[in-house]
Amino acid sequence: MALSWLQRAELALFAAAFLCGAVAAAALTRTQGSFSGSCPLYGVVSLNRSSLALSRPSAPSLCYFVAGASGLLALYCLLLLLFWVYSSCIEDSHRGRIGLRVALAISAIAIFLVLVSACVLRFGTSSLCKSITSLNATIRTLLGS
């Protein structure tokens, strides 16, 4: 069946949110794995021979929260995307008021969790980057460059 432009825009936003959530969760999990399971957010780095190592990592639950919230957002958006594509092509169903209210409530909770996660990511990575740049400045000073 033909979808209105608003429904197509909604499906495109679901697809974009799915991709963003999946990439954010995967990137943070991969980065955490690179630091032997330690959470690099708000961490302090030190030089370990020729590589960087976390001398003071933050609690792993911080990374778990951010990756979990991003992963849940991705899963929720993927399920909604698949459901609405299926129902618009096969069943030609329409949304009722109760279904719309439930979807809006779940979306509001998801947006809140994503905003908290985004703030944690923003300030956590900023703190990590400041630690790396200050280490770089210290090394340059010691080497006399």
Beta strands, then each sheet from edge to edge (+ up, - down):
strand 1: 39-48
strand 2: 51-58
sheet 1: 1+ 2-
end
